[in-house]
Amino acid sequence: MNKTYNISELTPYINWLYFYHAWGLSGKPREDKEKMKQEALQMLVSWEEKYHTRAIFRLFEVCSEGDDLIFFLPGTSEDNGKKLRFPMLRQQHPSAPGEPNLCLADFIRPLSQGIRDQAGVFCASVDGTIIDEYSHDDYLNMMAQTLSDRLAEATAEKLHEEVRKDRAYWGYAPDENLTIEQQHREEYQGIRPAIGYPSLPDTSANFLIDQLIDMKQAGIRLTETGMMTPHASVSGFMFAHPKSHYFELGKIGDDQLRDYARRRGVPVELMRRFLQSSLIKK
């Protein structure tokens, strides 16, 4: 599924708390926040019909094997089908005492059960030429960049809502009736973990995402480290398991780094660069 959204469709889905945070307005008077929001809304109105956001979603049959996800590519059988193995990382310290060390693969049915599960893969991006329009003015350029980031997230939010509720896409929660505020509080069934976020810190995983959904169709290009351009882009997974939840990976040790690099087929020292901020300091 490839989607194009108008700016006006997405404005209700913007989480303004993160917009205020980006401008250093958290904890500031309400009047200051409202003034900035009105400026932002005026800019958004000026973008209507001129700019759009784009998204891609694909639903795959998938199983877990250890800490890896195995994606069965469309039109293939169990015996001779083409598969893509997507290694994941596991917490080495639980989120709370007594809790398990989590890995995203825990929320997908194991291959050993002989029954395939399902998972979604997505990306979303905002027209990269928006920023160029404001290159002459630092303030407006920052406003445009901040709003573009929020629009990319709003696109993912709206896409996720459609995927959960519409059987044409997946529709695993067709009777869901949440407000946008409830969606921002993540009260929906399932999760939408994104690359580069706490449970998926390795941006080079985008190279595997790209193999699954061809991110160029949404106007996204990858740098040599897997960072996305335009900057206002987001990618990741959609899981439906009722008990799936977000978590922070935390720091990992050299043993897991080496095992992960082996499973990814990437030299250890290169993977060390990708995961530098997630490594336990010696």
C-alpha atoms as a printed R data frame, in Angstrom:
    type eleno elety resid chain resno       x       y      z
1   ATOM     1    CA   MET     A     1   0.000   0.000  0.000
2   ATOM     2    CA   ASN     A     2   1.390   3.357 -1.061
3   ATOM     3    CA   LYS     A     3  -0.364   6.429  0.343
4   ATOM     4    CA   THR     A     4  -0.221  10.172 -0.258
5   ATOM     5    CA   TYR     A     5  -1.698  12.521  2.354
6   ATOM     6    CA   ASN     A     6  -2.751  16.158  2.253
7   ATOM     7    CA   ILE     A     7  -1.418  18.394  5.019
8   ATOM     8    CA   SER     A     8  -4.940  19.123  6.273
9   ATOM     9    CA   GLU     A     9  -5.570  15.379  6.792
10  ATOM    10    CA   LEU     A    10  -2.582  15.175  9.113
11  ATOM    11    CA   THR     A    11  -2.854  18.373 11.150
12  ATOM    12    CA   PRO     A    12  -5.281  16.804 13.688
13  ATOM    13    CA   TYR     A    13  -2.764  13.984 14.267
14  ATOM    14    CA   ILE     A    14   0.143  16.255 15.228
15  ATOM    15    CA   ASN     A    15   1.376  15.751 18.780
16  ATOM    16    CA   TRP     A    16   2.038  19.323 19.826
17  ATOM    17    CA   LEU     A    17   3.834  18.305 23.035
18  ATOM    18    CA   TYR     A    18   6.879  17.312 20.983
19  ATOM    19    CA   PHE     A    19   6.614  20.513 18.957
20  ATOM    20    CA   TYR     A    20   6.724  22.570 22.171
21  ATOM    21    CA   HIS     A    21   9.640  20.498 23.429
22  ATOM    22    CA   ALA     A    22  11.610  21.158 20.231
23  ATOM    23    CA   TRP     A    23  11.155  24.899 20.814
24  ATOM    24    CA   GLY     A    24  12.072  24.732 24.493
25  ATOM    25    CA   LEU     A    25   8.526  25.625 25.527
26  ATOM    26    CA   SER     A    26   7.898  22.709 27.886
27  ATOM    27    CA   GLY     A    27   6.809  24.207 31.203
28  ATOM    28    CA   LYS     A    28   6.388  27.688 29.701
29  ATOM    29    CA   PRO     A    29   3.157  29.728 29.982
30  ATOM    30    CA   ARG     A    30   0.219  28.481 27.947
31  ATOM    31    CA   GLU     A    31   0.060  31.803 26.085
32  ATOM    32    CA   ASP     A    32   3.585  31.313 24.724
33  ATOM    33    CA   LYS     A    33   2.715  27.842 23.474
34  ATOM    34    CA   GLU     A    34  -0.535  28.985 21.861
35  ATOM    35    CA   LYS     A    35   1.214  31.859 20.065
36  ATOM    36    CA   MET     A    36   3.793  29.482 18.601
37  ATOM    37    CA   LYS     A    37   1.098  26.959 17.665
38  ATOM    38    CA   GLN     A    38  -0.888  29.588 15.761
39  ATOM    39    CA   GLU     A    39   2.210  30.527 13.762
40  ATOM    40    CA   ALA     A    40   2.737  26.851 12.979
41  ATOM    41    CA   LEU     A    41  -0.883  26.366 11.912
42  ATOM    42    CA   GLN     A    42  -0.620  29.311  9.521
43  ATOM    43    CA   MET     A    43   2.450  27.741  7.942
44  ATOM    44    CA   LEU     A    44   0.642  24.407  7.613
45  ATOM    45    CA   VAL     A    45  -2.294  26.082  5.863
46  ATOM    46    CA   SER     A    46   0.126  27.633  3.369
47  ATOM    47    CA   TRP     A    47   1.439  24.146  2.523
48  ATOM    48    CA   GLU     A    48  -1.977  22.709  1.619
49  ATOM    49    CA   GLU     A    49  -2.047  21.318 -1.956
50  ATOM    50    CA   LYS     A    50   1.521  22.556 -2.465
51  ATOM    51    CA   TYR     A    51   3.177  19.835 -0.387
52  ATOM    52    CA   HIS     A    52   2.236  16.310  0.690
53  ATOM    53    CA   THR     A    53   3.510  13.428  2.746
54  ATOM    54    CA   ARG     A    54   3.938   9.889  1.477
55  ATOM    55    CA   ALA     A    55   3.840   6.517  3.194
56  ATOM    56    CA   ILE     A    56   4.333   2.851  2.365
57  ATOM    57    CA   PHE     A    57   2.878  -0.103  4.262
58  ATOM    58    CA   ARG     A    58   3.293  -3.806  3.541
59  ATOM    59    CA   LEU     A    59   1.847  -6.696  5.540
60  ATOM    60    CA   PHE     A    60   4.080  -9.770  5.731
61  ATOM    61    CA   GLU     A    61   3.854 -13.287  7.046
62  ATOM    62    CA   VAL     A    62   6.568 -13.564  9.662
63  ATOM    63    CA   CYS     A    63   7.934 -15.810 12.410
64  ATOM    64    CA   SER     A    64  10.577 -15.408 15.063
65  ATOM    65    CA   GLU     A    65  13.610 -17.616 15.515
66  ATOM    66    CA   GLY     A    66  15.650 -16.761 18.571
67  ATOM    67    CA   ASP     A    67  16.154 -12.989 18.440
68  ATOM    68    CA   ASP     A    68  15.572 -12.811 14.673
69  ATOM    69    CA   LEU     A    69  12.436 -12.102 12.669
70  ATOM    70    CA   ILE     A    70  12.011 -14.133  9.488
71  ATOM    71    CA   PHE     A    71   9.951 -12.395  6.812
72  ATOM    72    CA   PHE     A    72   8.387 -14.644  4.181
73  ATOM    73    CA   LEU     A    73   8.333 -12.669  0.973
74  ATOM    74    CA   PRO     A    74   5.046 -12.607 -0.984
75  ATOM    75    CA   GLY     A    75   4.292 -15.461 -3.369
76  ATOM    76    CA   THR     A    76   6.688 -17.903 -1.734
77  ATOM    77    CA   SER     A    77   6.067 -21.232 -0.009
78  ATOM    78    CA   GLU     A    78   7.398 -22.591  3.270
79  ATOM    79    CA   ASP     A    79   9.805 -24.991  1.582
80  ATOM    80    CA   ASN     A    80  11.351 -23.058 -1.285
81  ATOM    81    CA   GLY     A    81  10.267 -19.499 -0.610
82  ATOM    82    CA   LYS     A    82  12.524 -16.510 -0.343
83  ATOM    83    CA   LYS     A    83  12.951 -15.211  3.188
84  ATOM    84    CA   LEU     A    84  14.577 -12.183  4.776
85  ATOM    85    CA   ARG     A    85  16.111 -12.622  8.205
86  ATOM    86    CA   PHE     A    86  15.917  -9.465 10.331
87  ATOM    87    CA   PRO     A    87  18.089  -9.684 13.478
88  ATOM    88    CA   MET     A    88  16.948  -7.851 16.610
89  ATOM    89    CA   LEU     A    89  18.657  -6.808 19.835
90  ATOM    90    CA   ARG     A    90  17.680  -7.905 23.354
91  ATOM    91    CA   GLN     A    91  17.773  -5.977 26.611
92  ATOM    92    CA   GLN     A    92  20.658  -6.992 28.852
93  ATOM    93    CA   HIS     A    93  19.079  -5.267 31.815
94  ATOM    94    CA   PRO     A    94  15.286  -5.520 32.335
95  ATOM    95    CA   SER     A    95  13.126  -2.402 32.483
96  ATOM    96    CA   ALA     A    96  12.211  -3.218 36.097
97  ATOM    97    CA   PRO     A    97  13.262  -5.833 38.663
98  ATOM    98    CA   GLY     A    98  11.634  -9.178 37.947
99  ATOM    99    CA   GLU     A    99  10.767  -8.270 34.366
100 ATOM   100    CA   PRO     A   100  12.159 -10.308 31.427
101 ATOM   101    CA   ASN     A   101  14.932  -9.039 29.160
102 ATOM   102    CA   LEU     A   102  12.826  -8.034 26.162
103 ATOM   103    CA   CYS     A   103  13.403  -8.302 22.422
104 ATOM   104    CA   LEU     A   104  10.906  -7.260 19.754
105 ATOM   105    CA   ALA     A   105  11.053 -10.825 18.397
106 ATOM   106    CA   ASP     A   106   9.287 -11.930 21.625
107 ATOM   107    CA   PHE     A   107   6.027 -10.471 20.268
108 ATOM   108    CA   ILE     A   108   6.025 -12.656 17.124
109 ATOM   109    CA   ARG     A   109   5.010 -16.344 16.958
110 ATOM   110    CA   PRO     A   110   8.066 -18.672 16.951
111 ATOM   111    CA   LEU     A   111   8.917 -20.609 13.799
112 ATOM   112    CA   SER     A   112   8.937 -23.834 15.855
113 ATOM   113    CA   GLN     A   113   5.146 -23.595 16.296
114 ATOM   114    CA   GLY     A   114   4.671 -24.175 12.577
115 ATOM   115    CA   ILE     A   115   2.139 -21.350 12.173
116 ATOM   116    CA   ARG     A   116   3.039 -18.048 10.558
117 ATOM   117    CA   ASP     A   117   2.304 -14.769 12.295
118 ATOM   118    CA   GLN     A   118   1.864 -11.350 10.645
119 ATOM   119    CA   ALA     A   119   3.707  -8.041 10.964
120 ATOM   120    CA   GLY     A   120   3.625  -4.760  9.105
121 ATOM   121    CA   VAL     A   121   6.571  -2.771  7.760
122 ATOM   122    CA   PHE     A   122   6.203   0.941  7.025
123 ATOM   123    CA   CYS     A   123   7.928   4.194  6.198
124 ATOM   124    CA   ALA     A   124   6.663   7.767  5.935
125 ATOM   125    CA   SER     A   125   8.247  10.969  4.704
126 ATOM   126    CA   VAL     A   126   7.529  14.641  4.117
127 ATOM   127    CA   ASP     A   127   8.297  16.471  0.880
128 ATOM   128    CA   GLY     A   128  11.956  17.415  1.270
129 ATOM   129    CA   THR     A   129  11.629  20.598 -0.769
130 ATOM   130    CA   ILE     A   130   9.630  22.292  2.013
131 ATOM   131    CA   ILE     A   131  12.821  23.274  3.838
132 ATOM   132    CA   ASP     A   132  14.344  24.789  0.693
133 ATOM   133    CA   GLU     A   133  11.547  27.356  0.582
134 ATOM   134    CA   TYR     A   134  12.760  28.891  3.850
135 ATOM   135    CA   SER     A   135  16.544  28.760  3.368
136 ATOM   136    CA   HIS     A   136  16.679  32.589  3.478
137 ATOM   137    CA   ASP     A   137  15.276  32.836  7.019
138 ATOM   138    CA   ASP     A   138  16.727  30.878  9.951
139 ATOM   139    CA   TYR     A   139  13.609  31.202 12.113
140 ATOM   140    CA   LEU     A   140  11.185  30.090  9.395
141 ATOM   141    CA   ASN     A   141  13.600  27.345  8.363
142 ATOM   142    CA   MET     A   142  13.600  25.957 11.901
143 ATOM   143    CA   MET     A   143   9.815  26.226 12.069
144 ATOM   144    CA   ALA     A   144   9.498  24.345  8.769
145 ATOM   145    CA   GLN     A   145  11.941  21.652  9.914
146 ATOM   146    CA   THR     A   146  10.191  21.205 13.264
147 ATOM   147    CA   LEU     A   147   6.782  20.997 11.582
148 ATOM   148    CA   SER     A   148   8.094  18.578  8.966
149 ATOM   149    CA   ASP     A   149   9.317  16.263 11.728
150 ATOM   150    CA   ARG     A   150   5.891  16.432 13.387
151 ATOM   151    CA   LEU     A   151   4.155  15.775 10.043
152 ATOM   152    CA   ALA     A   152   6.256  12.656  9.442
153 ATOM   153    CA   GLU     A   153   5.187  11.322 12.845
154 ATOM   154    CA   ALA     A   154   1.578  12.395 12.207
155 ATOM   155    CA   THR     A   155   1.667  10.488  8.915
156 ATOM   156    CA   ALA     A   156   2.825   7.355 10.737
157 ATOM   157    CA   GLU     A   157   0.097   7.899 13.355
158 ATOM   158    CA   LYS     A   158  -2.688   8.188 10.777
159 ATOM   159    CA   LEU     A   159  -1.322   5.293  8.726
160 ATOM   160    CA   HIS     A   160  -1.177   3.108 11.839
161 ATOM   161    CA   GLU     A   161  -4.798   3.954 12.667
162 ATOM   162    CA   GLU     A   162  -5.898   2.970  9.153
163 ATOM   163    CA   VAL     A   163  -3.890  -0.255  9.296
164 ATOM   164    CA   ARG     A   164  -5.413  -1.271 12.637
165 ATOM   165    CA   LYS     A   165  -9.013  -0.540 11.655
166 ATOM   166    CA   ASP     A   166  -9.293  -1.213  7.903
167 ATOM   167    CA   ARG     A   167  -9.366  -4.848  6.772
168 ATOM   168    CA   ALA     A   168  -8.148  -3.749  3.342
169 ATOM   169    CA   TYR     A   169  -4.770  -3.092  5.010
170 ATOM   170    CA   TRP     A   170  -4.829  -5.444  8.032
171 ATOM   171    CA   GLY     A   171  -7.752  -4.535 10.271
172 ATOM   172    CA   TYR     A   172  -6.798  -6.473 13.391
173 ATOM   173    CA   ALA     A   173  -8.720  -3.959 15.571
174 ATOM   174    CA   PRO     A   174 -11.733  -3.009 13.377
175 ATOM   175    CA   ASP     A   175 -13.876  -1.865 16.312
176 ATOM   176    CA   GLU     A   176 -11.292   0.514 17.756
177 ATOM   177    CA   ASN     A   177 -12.757   3.896 18.665
178 ATOM   178    CA   LEU     A   178  -9.978   6.029 20.124
179 ATOM   179    CA   THR     A   179  -9.554   9.774 20.175
180 ATOM   180    CA   ILE     A   180  -6.330  11.187 18.754
181 ATOM   181    CA   GLU     A   181  -5.280  12.029 22.323
182 ATOM   182    CA   GLN     A   182  -5.728   8.372 23.275
183 ATOM   183    CA   GLN     A   183  -3.659   7.355 20.264
184 ATOM   184    CA   HIS     A   184  -0.914   9.743 21.358
185 ATOM   185    CA   ARG     A   185  -1.038   7.969 24.746
186 ATOM   186    CA   GLU     A   186  -0.555   4.678 22.848
187 ATOM   187    CA   GLU     A   187  -3.785   3.122 24.117
188 ATOM   188    CA   TYR     A   188  -4.267   1.140 20.892
189 ATOM   189    CA   GLN     A   189  -3.627  -2.609 20.531
190 ATOM   190    CA   GLY     A   190  -0.149  -3.397 19.256
191 ATOM   191    CA   ILE     A   191   2.921  -1.218 18.783
192 ATOM   192    CA   ARG     A   192   4.701   0.761 16.068
193 ATOM   193    CA   PRO     A   193   8.429   0.566 16.955
194 ATOM   194    CA   ALA     A   194  10.504   2.851 14.737
195 ATOM   195    CA   ILE     A   195  14.094   2.536 13.561
196 ATOM   196    CA   GLY     A   196  16.432   4.772 15.571
197 ATOM   197    CA   TYR     A   197  14.096   4.811 18.575
198 ATOM   198    CA   PRO     A   198  14.699   3.190 22.008
199 ATOM   199    CA   SER     A   199  13.939  -0.446 21.099
200 ATOM   200    CA   LEU     A   200  15.552  -0.198 17.626
201 ATOM   201    CA   PRO     A   201  18.619   2.045 17.921
202 ATOM   202    CA   ASP     A   202  20.488   0.615 14.901
203 ATOM   203    CA   THR     A   203  19.788   2.951 11.953
204 ATOM   204    CA   SER     A   204  21.554   0.526  9.593
205 ATOM   205    CA   ALA     A   205  18.487  -1.726 10.010
206 ATOM   206    CA   ASN     A   206  16.913   0.624  7.453
207 ATOM   207    CA   PHE     A   207  18.847  -1.263  4.772
208 ATOM   208    CA   LEU     A   208  16.716  -4.317  5.597
209 ATOM   209    CA   ILE     A   209  13.531  -2.228  5.739
210 ATOM   210    CA   ASP     A   210  14.430  -0.946  2.271
211 ATOM   211    CA   GLN     A   211  14.720  -4.502  0.948
212 ATOM   212    CA   LEU     A   212  11.192  -5.202  2.185
213 ATOM   213    CA   ILE     A   213   9.335  -2.087  0.992
214 ATOM   214    CA   ASP     A   214  11.597  -0.084 -1.403
215 ATOM   215    CA   MET     A   215  11.637   3.209  0.459
216 ATOM   216    CA   LYS     A   216  12.448   5.192 -2.699
217 ATOM   217    CA   GLN     A   217   8.750   4.971 -3.539
218 ATOM   218    CA   ALA     A   218   8.147   7.331 -0.608
219 ATOM   219    CA   GLY     A   219  10.993   9.610 -1.672
220 ATOM   220    CA   ILE     A   220  13.398   8.276  0.977
221 ATOM   221    CA   ARG     A   221  17.106   7.765  0.345
222 ATOM   222    CA   LEU     A   222  19.549   6.188  2.804
223 ATOM   223    CA   THR     A   223  22.985   7.429  3.781
224 ATOM   224    CA   GLU     A   224  25.910   5.020  4.231
225 ATOM   225    CA   THR     A   225  24.888   4.559  7.886
226 ATOM   226    CA   GLY     A   226  21.194   4.021  7.121
227 ATOM   227    CA   MET     A   227  20.034   7.496  8.122
228 ATOM   228    CA   MET     A   228  17.049   8.650  6.077
229 ATOM   229    CA   THR     A   229  16.819  11.677  3.824
230 ATOM   230    CA   PRO     A   230  14.695  13.767  3.937
231 ATOM   231    CA   HIS     A   231  15.381  14.129  7.644
232 ATOM   232    CA   ALA     A   232  11.624  14.288  8.311
233 ATOM   233    CA   SER     A   233  11.117  10.560  7.743
234 ATOM   234    CA   VAL     A   234  10.217   7.600  9.931
235 ATOM   235    CA   SER     A   235  10.326   3.830  9.372
236 ATOM   236    CA   GLY     A   236   9.701   0.683 11.361
237 ATOM   237    CA   PHE     A   237   7.279  -2.128 12.166
238 ATOM   238    CA   MET     A   238   3.674  -2.620 13.196
239 ATOM   239    CA   PHE     A   239   2.932  -5.518 15.568
240 ATOM   240    CA   ALA     A   240  -0.555  -6.628 16.621
241 ATOM   241    CA   HIS     A   241   0.132  -8.838 19.659
242 ATOM   242    CA   PRO     A   242  -2.220  -7.677 22.462
243 ATOM   243    CA   LYS     A   243   0.599  -7.842 25.018
244 ATOM   244    CA   SER     A   244   3.233  -6.129 22.869
245 ATOM   245    CA   HIS     A   245   4.502  -2.892 24.356
246 ATOM   246    CA   TYR     A   246   7.233  -0.321 23.915
247 ATOM   247    CA   PHE     A   247  10.497  -0.637 25.805
248 ATOM   248    CA   GLU     A   248  13.975   0.821 25.832
249 ATOM   249    CA   LEU     A   249  16.800  -1.477 24.777
250 ATOM   250    CA   GLY     A   250  19.338   0.165 27.074
251 ATOM   251    CA   LYS     A   251  23.045  -0.623 26.863
252 ATOM   252    CA   ILE     A   252  24.387  -3.833 25.339
253 ATOM   253    CA   GLY     A   253  27.712  -5.576 25.855
254 ATOM   254    CA   ASP     A   254  30.452  -6.579 23.455
255 ATOM   255    CA   ASP     A   255  29.215 -10.181 23.395
256 ATOM   256    CA   GLN     A   256  25.810  -9.200 22.004
257 ATOM   257    CA   LEU     A   257  27.402  -6.697 19.635
258 ATOM   258    CA   ARG     A   258  29.520  -9.474 18.115
259 ATOM   259    CA   ASP     A   259  26.602 -11.898 17.902
260 ATOM   260    CA   TYR     A   260  24.374  -9.251 16.301
261 ATOM   261    CA   ALA     A   261  27.068  -8.319 13.768
262 ATOM   262    CA   ARG     A   262  27.432 -12.007 12.869
263 ATOM   263    CA   ARG     A   263  23.686 -12.405 12.379
264 ATOM   264    CA   ARG     A   264  23.568  -9.245 10.276
265 ATOM   265    CA   GLY     A   265  26.589 -10.312  8.217
266 ATOM   266    CA   VAL     A   266  28.330  -7.011  9.013
267 ATOM   267    CA   PRO     A   267  31.927  -6.560 10.278
268 ATOM   268    CA   VAL     A   268  32.020  -6.110 14.052
269 ATOM   269    CA   GLU     A   269  33.872  -2.796 13.927
270 ATOM   270    CA   LEU     A   270  31.365  -1.352 11.449
271 ATOM   271    CA   MET     A   271  28.472  -2.446 13.650
272 ATOM   272    CA   ARG     A   272  30.288  -0.923 16.620
273 ATOM   273    CA   ARG     A   273  30.091   2.439 14.814
274 ATOM   274    CA   PHE     A   274  26.362   2.013 14.149
275 ATOM   275    CA   LEU     A   275  25.630   1.128 17.788
276 ATOM   276    CA   GLN     A   276  28.193   3.359 19.521
277 ATOM   277    CA   SER     A   277  25.655   5.119 21.746
278 ATOM   278    CA   SER     A   278  24.088   1.803 22.831
279 ATOM   279    CA   LEU     A   279  27.281   0.068 23.968
280 ATOM   280    CA   ILE     A   280  28.293  -0.464 27.580
281 ATOM   281    CA   LYS     A   281  31.359   1.671 28.174
282 ATOM   282    CA   LYS     A   282  34.397  -0.316 29.269
